[in-house]
Amino acid sequence: MKLIEINPSPAMTVHPITDQDVCVVVDNFLKNPGHLVEFAMDNAAAFEPQAIGYPGVLCDVPRSAMDAIHGFIRSHMSRRFSFFKGDIRTSTYLSMATRQPEELAPLQRLPHSDPRANLERNNYAALVYLFDDAELGGTGFYRWTNRKLIEEATAMEIDRTDSSAEFLAEHLEMYRQPPRYMNGSNEVAELLLEIPARFNRLLFYSGDVPHSAHIPQPERLSADFARGRLTLNCFASVRPK
């Protein structure tokens, strides 16, 4: 992969999610976002479908190409979110949502929080939109209104894929209706903030905040990397100050 560079003068705004949480939005983030789209197109065979997590395909991104993005997280986001610049552990993927609603696994119809590997560390996520069609959907941030139920369903899915379907249908009306992507408030979560998609826009937020792709028109999803809902996703495990 060609080296990815940060635009020296991006436009940054801060959007409150809750009283404690915000989403930082950086427009015109990468100097050369097309390199990532080209890499995805050239490495289509490396993308793998996900069983219960992301509703599409993922591909690992070479760490050597991500130095500028990791540096941006260390230099800028560590001050805004109050974590130490040292000992930041990252993983980065290219992701493309491809599943139609009827293909979604039970938990793919809901928001999610990024799991922590260590309770003494915090998780943050950076996402860059790499598609031109804003109608493919942005990102929604939520507050759980029935957290216990979702924790039970998640434990069932970790134990065995698709095992929570009957349980969820028993307790929630939405699971007795045709499946759909999460696009607003429902029985288990309240939509607090939606950030629309824009090509080369970065979002940075706490992985503890429930979130999901906000896809109101799933018929527009495509398996074509040149026009599908392609994103760069970087996950950072950090030590809080």
Secondary structure, DSSP 8 states (H G I E B T S, - for coil): -----B-SS-EEEEEESSSS-EEEEEES-BS-THHHHHHHHHTGGG-EE-SSSSSEEEEE--GGG-HHHHHHIIIIIHHHHTB-SSS-EEEEEEEEE---GGG--GGGGS-B----S-TTSEEEEEEEE--S-GGG-EEEEEEESSHHHHHHHHHHHHHSTTTTHHHHHHH-GGGGS------S--SSEEEEEEE---TT-EEEEETTS-EEEE-S-GGG--S-TTTSEEEEEEEEEE-B-
